[in-house]
Amino acid sequence: MVDRAPSCGHNSHMPTAPNGVRPDNAPAFASAPPPLTRAELVEVYEIWKLLGPMATARAAAIATREQVLEAVELVALMRTEPVGPRWADYNMAFHVLIENFGSGPRLGAILTELRGLASGFVRQSILASADQRLDEANSEHEEILRAVIAGDAEGAADAALRHLDSSLRGLLAVRSVLSGGYEHQSPRPPASCGLPP
């Protein structure tokens, strides 16, 4: 079995055949998260929560039948796949598809960078939480997809925002457990803002 790997962005270096299909054993997304502080990760998600729902709303307005069918296939695969690396790949591929449907080149590039920064953490959270959030995440994906199919831009944006909120909460909970609860909780201002340390 093979499945489609997103063809651009943070994982463009992953092995793919000329037709854009990757073999079963080729990971679609980096397994090691980039070195981001908690505050930086929250910032990435805050930006994603602004732009991702906008792209999802646009997808609801302009996605073609073929694009929607591709997303339906991914949601069906996630519903039948147990939590694990393959489910994590399908999860990120779903977000790539939906957000790319509603993105032009600039928005697509920004969202690709955000997903690239977050994907290792998302994968780590999925694998660490086992089945605890699987049903909830699958239901959230289905809710996004239903709104896109219905052409409900507002509903699609709202569902995408709720899903990203839920994803961030789960991710931060796993991060806290993995750090033994000692991770610094308050965000620090960026060094470039001119504030004293």
N, C-alpha and C positions, 0 to 999 in steps of 0.2 A: 504494500500500500504506500502511496505517496500523497503528500498534501502540499498545498501552495504555501510558499514562504513569501512574505512581503518582499518586493523587489528593490526597495530603496531604503535609505536611512541607516539607522544604527546597526542593522544586521545585514547590510548589503554584502559584507565579506563572507557570509555563511555559504557553504557549498550548495550550488544549484546547477541543474542541467540547463542546456540552452533554452528549453521551453519554460523555464521559471519554476519547475517542480523540483522539490528537494527530496532526497531519499529518506526513508523512515528513520535512519539512525543519525541524521544531521540535525543538531539542535537549531531551532528557529531563533532563539533569543539567548543572549548572554546569561550564563548561570551565576556569575559573580557580580553583585551590585557595584556600581561605581562608588568611590568614596564620598558620600554625601552625609553631612550632619543631619540630625533630625529636622532642624530649622530649614535647611536647604531642600530636603525632601518635601516638607510641608509647602514650601514656596513653589516647587515644581507642580505639586498637585493644585495649588491655588490658581496658577496660570492655566493648567489643564482644565480646571473646572470652569474657567471663563471661556476658553476656546473650543474645547471638546463638545460641549452642549450646542454651541453655535454651529459647528460643523455637522452635528447630528441633526439639528433642526433643518439645515439646508439639505441634508441627505433625504429627509422626509419629503421635501419639496421636489427634488430632482432625480432621485435614484431610479435607475432603469429596472425593468423586470428582471433582467439577467443579473444585475448587481444584487437585487433583493434575494433572488434564488441562491446566490452564492452565500449570502449571510444566513439564510434559512438552513442551508446545509451545515454551516459551522455551528449554529445553535443546536441542531439535531445531534451533531457529533459530541458536543459538550454534554448534552443531556444523557448520552449513553456511555460516555467515557468516565471511568473512575478518576478521582483526583490524582494527579501525578504530573510528570513532565509533559505528556502529550496534551492533557487538559489545559495546562498553563500555556502551551503553544497556541491551542485553539482560542483561548481567551484573548490573548494579545492580537491574534490574527483577526478576530471579530472586531476589536476596536480599530485596528488598522483599516479594515474594509469600510466600516460605517463612517469613520471620520474622513477617509479619503473620498468617499462618495460625495461629501458636502464640502470639499476643500479645493481651492485653487492651488497653484504651485507654492505661493508664499505661506498660506495657512498650513498646507500639507507639510512643508518643510519644518515649520515651527512645531507642529504636533508630532512629527517624527522624532524631533530632538527631545521633546518632553517624554514621549513613550520610551525612548532610548535611555533616558536618565532613570526612569521609574521601573523599567521592565524587570531588571534583576531583583529589585525589592518586591515587586508583585509576585514574581515566581517564587522567591523565598517564602513569602507570606502564604501562598497557595500550598506549597509543599509542607510547611510547618504546621498549618492549621488542619491538615488532613481533610476529613469530610465535614468539619464543623460549619463552614460557610458555603459549601458546594450548592445546596439546594437554593439558598438565598441568591447566590451569584447567578445561577442558571435562570431563576425567575426574573432577576433584574435584566439580564440579556434579552429574555423573551419579551419583557415589557418595552424595552427600547425598540426591538424589532417590530412588535405589533404597531407601535406608533409610527415607525417609518413606513410600514406597509400601508397604514391608513392615511398616510400623507399628513399626519398630525404633527406639524413642526413644533408647536408649543409642548405637546405631550412628549415628543421625542427628546427635546432639550431637557425637560424636567426629569424624565427617566434617566437620562445620561448623567445629569448632575447628582441625583440621588445615588446612582451606582458608584460614581467616583467618590462621593462622600463616604459611602459604605466601605469601599475599597481602601481608602486612606485610614479609616478607623481600624480596620482589620490589620492593615500593614503596620500601623504604629503600635498596636497591641502586641503583635509578634515581635517587633523590634524591641519593645520594652522587656518582654520575657527573655529574649536572647541576650540582652545586655544586663540581665539580672535586676532590672528596674532602676539602674543607676544612670541611665542616659539623661543628659541635660534636657529639661523640658521647655525652658523658655527660649524663644527665638532670639538670636543676636542680630543687631543691625549689620548690614554689609559693611565691610571695611572702607569702601569708597564713599560712604555717605557723609564723611566729615565729622562725625560725632566722636567725642573722646571715648577711649576704651572703658 
